[in-house]
Amino acid sequence: MTRNTLAAALALGLAATAHADEGMWMPTQLPDLAAQMKAAGFEGDPAGLADVTAPPLSAVVRAGGGTGSFVSANGLLLTNHHVAMGVIQYNSSPEDNIIDNGFVAKGRAEERPANPDFRVVVTTAFDKVTDQVLAAAKGKTGRAYHDAIEQASKQIVAQCEADGSVRCSVANMYYGTDFYRIAQVELQDVRLVYAPPRAIGNYGDEIDNFMWPRHTGDFTLLRAYVGPDGKPAPYSENNVPYQNPAFLHLSAQGPKEGDYAMLAGYPGVTYRHRTAAEFASQIDQVLPRRVALFQQMIDTIEAATAGDAAATQRYASQLQGLKNNRKRAAGELEGLLRSDAKTLRGADEAAMLAATPRTQRRSIDALFAQIAGGASVGERDLLLQQVSGATQLLRSALLLERLRIEAAKPDAQRETGYQARDLGMIEGTLKQVQRRFDPKVEKALLAHVLGRYQQLPDAQRVAEFDAAFGRTPAELSARLDALYAATGLGDEATRLGLLDKAKAGQALGDDALLAIAGPLVAAQLRLEHEAKTREGESLRLRPAYMQALFAWRNSQGRALYPDANRTLRISYGRVESITPRDAVTWSPVTTVAGILEKNTNAYPFDAPKPLLEAIAKGDWGNTADPALGTQTVNFLTNLDTTGGNSGSPVLNAKGELIGLNFDSNWESVSASWWFDPRYKRAVHVDMRYMRWLMDKVYPAHDLLAEMGVPAQ
């Protein structure tokens, strides 16, 4: 099957799809799903959803590591409390603890700037460029194939960004089969407007995370600003609210079981079209090691910050992220085992291969061999990723050294992330260090992560890391103490001065962390070369696997959509209850009664006094559910979601905003790999709960009016 016939197969697969539940669809696919969407209850025109520059999709944006949506004409943006946690933490201090107390800006002058590396990204174009990307890669293999794809993508990006008005990227769909050019406006000045207290925005914390029933007001309001000329600009008091071409309207009505629901957002990464061997590796190796590592990192941070209020606040956002990732990995493992995904995926692949011509099998067999090679270094790569990803000062040193090296190249030849277009983000990363760093905590994290690295077999060890940190726990502890006692990177002015040198390709000077950064970056470059060689082979070989997979699934009338890859996607379905096990059925809607049932007046079920008083008063205004006669909190749908969909707006059949996605149920955490319609549910904040909180509990009537909510 050629790439052109694969496109035809995909179209046939869309027509064959019988159920709305499964699928993270590209907007361009929706016109072909018109009949299914109409049958599910959608009252709009599915063809209108193909245009990312038109309402309602033009109101949906990437916000930080999740999704958000504009809800007014003046840049007001709605997302999750946990998506905006870094912004909240950045503006919190022991003297002004807005994490615990919440925050309501009394007018725009009181809105607080987000951390400098927080971005809101608005998609303005989405175009297929497959032929342009693949032309230069023809006949190449390995690293050469990877580099040809990368260079072609960079050229497309450079042409797209030529006038300086947008930031562009090239997205890989169907694992090297198709490529799309995406143009986006990147908003740099984002400000905190409204955040409920932690005991509302994160009610239940890890005990309730991924669990149903939920009673969490996981929402926050931000505002995006631009320069007086209307163009994206860094924070300035002279900036003005961003005028987005579209914004979502809140529905006056709430959801009830069976209602149509639709979600738009930027899901992270799914792996449903991966090989049976990759499924087995995920279940047998990857997930167990992630659970163990993340739990140990959580324990390390909690021990290192105990009794230190300032350090606790500085690591609040990172700790919440680690807890979420650990529990997600544990839930994913449990769900894959419950669904027997390894066995089922293996049987599906075996049947597919039996129906695949031998000529096509040669590329597939080569892909299998390539995958096996990459799996052998998985634990090492996870640990070394945390060495920089989970730190601030060491990451700064590695970032500066890598930028210094890349600066010697022509901009078009630099690694993505270190080009001229990336310098603003690098500066923002270096600026935010001050409010996210404590030396004792960082050393404790490194002692744990590198201590695990020291236990790896010699074949997985990296000489430069051994030279920098030693080969025993005692050597590691002594070297970390010496390194952090002799570095000046804890000073913001020092870091920014070094940034100027790095941008010019100049030597960075005498500093303990910078001294080890040189050999460590050299090692990272060597490992990166090996990874890119494997990735190049995967890009070259995996399309043959995808062609066989889609031919097989077409023959069965199964859903055909690309795995998620942080690009805009649509899911549609309905509000639906769940039966997670025998004789147990859960309603799809929760109410404030559940807050009282769970409340213990102790963390994490320590509902704030104003909330408890408002519930006791029972004044729901116009936000009560007419059938239940009380205030709703959260609701369930069968929408297809994964990480990155946090903050995604949930719309009704008319395209009105009824909910805000923030979680999945425990039974469906494994949906990033395996979709099981029996258990897949998404958890949302009912917008009536948000309206009630902003009206009766922590009032913000001006903001409600700005969102078009009439006064009561």
N, C-alpha and C positions, 0 to 999 in steps of 0.2 A: 504494500500500500504506500503510495507517495504522500507527500505532505498535502497536495491538493485533494486527493481522495480522502485523506483524513478529515479535511474540512467538511467534505460532503457527509462523511460518516457522523460527524458531530451534529450536523443539522438533522440527520435522520434520528439520532439519539434524542435530541430535544423533542422531536415530535412523538417519540415513543414513551417519553417519561410520563408516568401515570399519576404520580403522587406529588403534592406540593411540598411535603415535609423536607425532603433532602435536597440540598443544592445551595451553594454559594455562587450565584450567577453573576457573570459580568453584565453590566448594563446593556451592552450591545447584543446579548443573547435574549433579552426579554421580549422583543417583538415576536420571536419564534415560540414564546411560551404564552402568547396572548390567550389562547383558548383555555389553557390550564389555570391561568391566573383569574380569568373571568369566572370559571367554574368554581374556583375557591372563594369567590366573593368580591374580588377587586372591582371597584366602581369607576376607576379611572381608565386611561388609555395606556396599556403596557408599552406601546411604541414610544410614548412620550418619556418613558423612563430610560430609553437608550441614550438620551442626550445628557451628559454629565454637566453641561453648562446651563441647563434649564431646571426650573423647580420641578420636583422637590429636591432632586439630587444635588443641585448646586448649593444647597444649604448645608450639606453634610461634608464634614472636613476631618482631616487627621488632627488630633490634639494630643501633643506629647506622645506617649506610647499607646494611645487608644484612639477613640473616635469622639467627635463632638458635633453639634449642629447649631447653626445660628437661629435665634428665636426672637430677634428684633431687627429692625432696619439700621440700628446703630451699633452693630458689632457685638451684641450680647450673645454669649456662647454658653450652651449647656453641655456639661459632660459629667462624668462620675466624680465623686469625692476622692476615690482612690486613684483615678487618673490624674487628678489635680493635687494629689497629696504632696508631691515635690514642691509645688507652688506654695501650698499652705505651710509646709515645713520650713521653706526658705524664709517665709515672713513671720515665723514664730520664734519666740524666745522665752526663757524662764519668766521674764517680767511681763510679757504679753503673749500668753500661751493660747494662740488661736486654734491650735490643734484640738485642745480640749474644750475651749470656750466658744469656738465658732467665730465667724466674722461677717459683719454686714456693713458694707460701705454706705455711708450717709452722703450720697452724691458722688459724682465722678472724681472730685478732688481727693476723696479718701480711698479710691481704688489703689491697690498696691501692686507694684511691678512683679511679674513672675521672675523666677530664676533665669539668668541670661541665656541659657541653652534651651529653654522651652520654646516650642514653635507650634503654630497653627498653620496647616497647609490646605489650601483650597485647590481642588482639581479643576482645570479649565479646558483640557483637551485630552483625548484618548484615541490614538490612531495606530493602526497596524503597520509595522515596518519589518516584517519577517524577511522578505527577500533582500532588503537592504542590509540587514544584520548578517545573514548567512552567506552572502555572496563571497566574502573574503575568506571564509572558513573552509570552503570547498577543497577537499583533498588533504587537509591538515589533520593532525592527531594530537592528543595529549595537551601539553602546555601551549603549543602553537595554536591549536584549535581554540583553547580558552582565550588566548591573547587576541586572536582575530575577532572573536565575538566581542571582547571587551573594547578593543580599539574602534570597531565599527559603532558600538554603542556610544562611546565617548564622542565620536564625530557627530552622531545624531544629536546628542545632548548639547554639544557646542553650537551647532546650527540652531537648535531650538532656543538656546539661551542668548543668542547673538544680540538681541536688542535690550537685554538686561531686565526685562519685565517679569520673567517667570523663571522658575527652577524646574528642570526637566530630568527625566530618568527613562530608562528602558526596562520594561518588565518582561520577564521570561514566563511564558505560559506553556503548560503541558510539557515542562521539562525539556526545553530546547527545541520544541516544535514550532512555536509561534512567539513573536516578540511584538510589544506595543510601546509606542512613545507616549509618555504622559507628561503634560505640562501643568505646573502648579504655581500658584502664588504663595510665597512663604512669608507669613506674618511674624515679625520678630518682637513686636511690642504687645505683650499680652498681660492683662492685669486681673488681679483677684477682686471679685465683686461681692460674692455671697458664698459662704461655706457654713453648713450646719456644724454643731459641735461633734466631736469624734464619736460620742455615745449615741448619735443619730446616724451620722454618715458611715460609721463602721460598727453599728450595734451588733454585738455578738462576736466580733473579731474572728479569730480562727476557729472557735467552737462552731459558729454558724456558717463559716465560709464553705461554699459549695453545698450547703444543706438546705433542704426545704422541710418545713415552712420557714420563710425569711421575714424579717420585720425591720428592714434597713432602709434609711433615707440616703442612699448612696448617690448624691448629686452635688454639684457645685456650679456656680455661674462665674464665668470669666468675661472679659471684654477685650476685643482685638482693636488695636490702634494702628494708624499709618501716619506718614508725614503729612504736612499741610497740602502737599501736592498730590495726595492720594496714593503714593507709592509706599511699599513696605520700608520701614526704617526702624533702627534700634530705639529703645525707650528714650523719650524726650517729653518734657512738660508741654511742649508746643504741638505734640501729635494730636490727631483728631480720631474719633471712632471710625472704624472701617465700615464702609457702606457696602455690604454684600448684596449682590443682585437678587437674592432670594432668602427668605427665612421661613421657618416652620410655624404653623399656627397650632396652639394648644386646643384640643377638643374639649368641649363642655361636658361630654359624656365619657364614661369610663368603659373598660372592657368587661365582657361577660363571657362565660364558657361558650365556645363554638364560634365566636366572632372572628372574622378575617383579621390577620395581623401581618405586617410587613416590616422588615428591618433593613436599613442601609448603613453600611459601615466599612471599616478597613480591617478585616480579620487578619491575624498574623500569618501563621503558616500551618497548613494542614498537609497530611502525608497519606491520604487515602489511596493514592495511585502508586504507592511504593511497592517494591517487590516483597515476596514472601520472606526472603532472607532478612530484609530490613525490618519487617514486622517482628520476626523472631529475635533479632538483635535488640530492638526496642524493649521487648517484654523481658528478655532474659538478662540483659546487661545494662542498657542505657538507663532505664527508669529506676531500677534498684540503686544504682550508684548515685543518681541525682537526688533521690530521696535522702540517702545517707549523708551526702555532702551538704545539701542545703540545711538539713536539720542541725548538723554540727556547726555550720556557719551561724545559724540562728542562736544556738546555745552560746557560741563564742561572743557574739555581739551583746547578748543579754547579760552575760557574766561581766564583760568588760565595761559596760555602761551602768551597771548596778550602783545606785546611790549617787549618780552624777547626772543631775537634771539637764545640764547643757549638752553633755554627750548623748544622752537619751534622745533629746530632740534632734540633734544633728544626724542621728542614724535612724530616725523614725521611718522615713520614706524607704530607705534601703531594707530595713527590717521587715516592713510590711510586704515589700516585693518578694523577699526571700520566703516569707511564710506562705504567700500565695503560690509561688513556684513549687515549694516543697509539697504543699497539699495537692496542687494540680498534678504533680508527677505521681503522687501516691494514688490519687483517684483515677488517673489514666491507667496505671498498672492494674488496679483492681477491676476497672471496667473492661479492659482488654481480656483479662482472665475470665471475667463473668460471661462475656460474649463469645469466648473461645475463638478470638479473632485470629490467633496464629494458625489454628487448624483450618478455619474457614478460608482464610486468605491463601493458605497453601493449597487447598483443594481447588480454589478458584483459579489460581495461577497454573496448576497442573492441567486443568481442563483447557485453559487458554493456550498453553504451549502445545497441547496435543492437536489443537486446531490451527496451529501456525505453521506455514511452509518452512521447510528446512533452510532455504536460502535466507530467510529472515531470522532464523534461530541463531545463526552464526554471530550476528551483532548482539543478540540478547545474551548468549553465553559469555561473550566478552564483557558485557556489562556486569554480569554476575561475578566474574573474577575481579573486576575493578572494585566493586562494592566490598568484597571480602577484605581487600587490602586496606581500605579506609577504616573499617570497623576495628582493626587490630590496634589502632592508636587512639581509640575513642576516649578512654579514661585520661590519658595524658593530655589530650587536647582540651578536655573539660576543665582540668585543674589549671592548666596554663592560661586558659581564658579567664578564670577567676582571679589569677594573679594581678592582671591589669583591670579587669572589669569590676572587681569588688573593692578597689582601692582608689584613693584620690591622689596622694603624692607620688606613688610609684607610677600610676597611670599618667600623671602629668609629665614625669621624666621620660617615659617611653613615647608619649605623644610628641613631645618637643624634639626628641632625637629622630624619630621617624620623619617628622616634618622637615627637619634640617636636611636629611638625606634626599627626600623627595624634591626639595626646593632647588636642588642642583639640576633637575631635569626640566625640559620644556613642559609647560603646564599640561598640554594634551597627553603627555606620557607619564604623568604622575599617577600614583595609585588613587583610585576613587576615595574620597574622604580627606585628601591632602591637596586638592587643587585650589586655585584662587577662589573658586566659588564656595569652598568649605571653610575659609579662614574665619568668617564670622562665628560659625558654630564652634570652632576650636577655641576662639577667644572666650566665648560664653562658657565652655567647659572649664577652662582655666580659672575664670572669675568665680564660678560657683563653689570652688573647692572649700573656701573659707567656712561656709556654713554646713558642710557635710563631712568634716574631718576632725578626728581626734587621734593623736599619735598612738596612745595606748591601744585604742580599738583597732587601728589599722595594723599595728604590729601583731596583735593577737590574731586577726584574720589571716595575715600572711603566715604566721607560725603554724596555724592549722592547715591551710591549703598546701603550703610547701612541705609541711610535715607528711601529708598524704602523698605528695609527689615523691618524696624521698623513699617511700615504700614500694614504688614501682619497680618492676624488673629492670635490669641494666639496659636491656634492648630498647626500653622506652624512655630512658633518661637522656637529658640534653646537656652536653658538656658545659655550655655557657651558664646555665642555671645552677649546675653543681658548683662551678667556680665562684659564682656570685654569692650563693647562700649556704654552701657547704653540703656535706653528705650525711650529716647526723643532726639530730634535734639540738644537741648542745651547740654545735657550730652554727646552726641556723639562728638560735636565740641570740648568741653573741654578735653575730653579724647584723641582725636586724637592729639591735640596740645601737651598734656603732653607726650604721647607716643613717638612722633617724636622728641621732645626736649631731650628725655632721652635715645635714642638708639644710639649705635655705629655702626650699621650695614651699615651705609653709607660709611664706610671705607673698601676698598677691602682687605687689609691685615687682618683686623678683621674678615671679612667673611671667608677668607680662613683658618685662624687659627681655627675658630669655625668648619669648615668643617673637619679638622683633628680630633677634639674632637668628632664630630658626628659620623665619621667613626669608631671610637673606642668605641662608645656607652657611652661616658663620659658625665657628666653634662656640660651644655653649659655656665653656669655662669650667672652673674647678668646683665641683659639687659632688658629694658622696653618691647620691642617687643617679646623677647624670653620668658619673664614671661607670657605673654598672649598666646604665641604659644602653651604652654603645654596643657591647657584646650581646646583651639580651635582645636588642632589636635585630642584630645580625642573625641570631638564632631564629627569631620570629620570621625573618625574611626567608631563611632556608626552609623552615617548616611550611611557610606560605607557598613557596615554590612547589613543594611536594603536594600540597593540598590542591593547588591550581592545576597541576598535572592530572591528578585524579578527577577533578571537576571538569577539565576539558574533555577527558574521555567519556565522562558521564553525559555531558552536553552532546557529544557526538553519537553515543550509542543508545541513550535512553529513548530517543524518538522512535526507534524500532520497537522497543518494548511498549511504548504508548500506543503505537499504531495497532499492535497485536491486541493490547488490552481493550482498546475502544472497539475494534472489530468484534471481539468476543462479547463485550457488554452490549453492543448494538444488537447482536443476535438474540439477546435476552430482554431487550427493551428497558435497560437500566439507565439511570441518570448519568449524563455526561457533562461534566463541568470541570474547569481546571482547579487543581488544588489552590487553596488560598495562598497569597504571597504579598500581603499588605497593600493590595490594590482595592479599589472600591468595588463592593459586591452587594447584591441584593438577595435576601432570603424571604420567603413568604410561606404562610401557613395559617395557624389559628390559635386562639386561646384554648388551652387543653389541660385537663387534670392528668394525674399520673397514678399508676398502680405499680409501685416499685417492687413489691413482693406479694406473696400470697395473702389474700384477705386484708390488704392494706390499700386504701385509695385516698389520695390527697386532693383536696379542692384546689383549683388554680388561683384562688384569691385569698390573701391574708388581710386581717384587720388590726386595728390598734389594740384589740383585746389580747392579741398574742404578745404585744409588748409588755403588758401587765403580767401575763402568765410567766414570761421569762425573767422579768425584772427581779434582781436580787439586791439592788443598791450597791453592788460591787462589780468591778471590772470583770468581764466585758459586758455584763448585763446591768449597767448602771444608767438607766434612762435619765436624762436631765430633769430636774424638778419642774421647769416650765412645761415640759412635754407631759409629765405625769399630771400636772394640774389642769392642763388643757384637755386631756383625755377624760379626767374626772368631771370636768364641766360639761362635756358633751356637746359643745357648740361647733357643729360641723359646717355651718354655713351652707353653701351650695355644692360642697365637695363630697357629701355622703353618698354611698351607693344606695340607690332607691330600693333595691330588693333586700339588701342586708340591713339598711337603716343605720349604718355606722360608717366610720372612716376606714377606707381601704388603705393598704400600705404597699404590698408587692403583688405581682401576678406572674403566672407561667404561660408560656407559649411553646409550641413545638418547633420554633424557628431554628434554623441551622446556624450555629454560631461557634466561635472559638476565641482564644486569646486575641486581643486587638479589637474585638467587637465591644469591649467595655466602653460605655458612653454612647453606643449607637442608638439613634432614635427609633422608637417603635411606632408605626403609623397604623391607622385604621383603614377601612375600605375606601374612605374619602381622601386619604393622604394627610389626615390630621394627626398631631402628636398625642399619643395616649400613654407612652411609657418610655423608660430609659433603661437600656440593657446594662446589667452589671455583673451577672454571674451565670453559672450553669448549675444544675443539680448534680449531686455526687455521682449518681448513676450514669451520667453522660459526659463526665470529664474526658473520657477516652475518645470523644467524637472527633478530635483532631486526627485520629488514625482510623477510627471505625465508627460508622454511623449505624446506630441501632434504634429504629423508630419506636421500639417499646419504651425506651428510657430517655431519649433525647428531649430535654426541655431547656429553655432559656429563662432566666429570672430577671424581672424588670421592676423598677420603681414605678408605681402608678402615679401619673402626673397629678392626680387629684390629691395625693398625699403631699407632694411638693407644694402645691397651691395652698393647701391647708396650713402647712408649717409656715409658709411665708406670709400668710394672712393672720393666723391666730396665735402662733407660738413664738416665732422669731420674725416679727413683722418686717416686710419690705414692700410696702404697697406701691411705691414708685416703680419698682422692678416689675411687679405684677401688671401694672398699667402699661408699662413698656412692652410687655409680652402680649398685650391685648386682652388681659383678664379683667372683666368688669368688676368694679368695686361692689362689695356686698353691703 
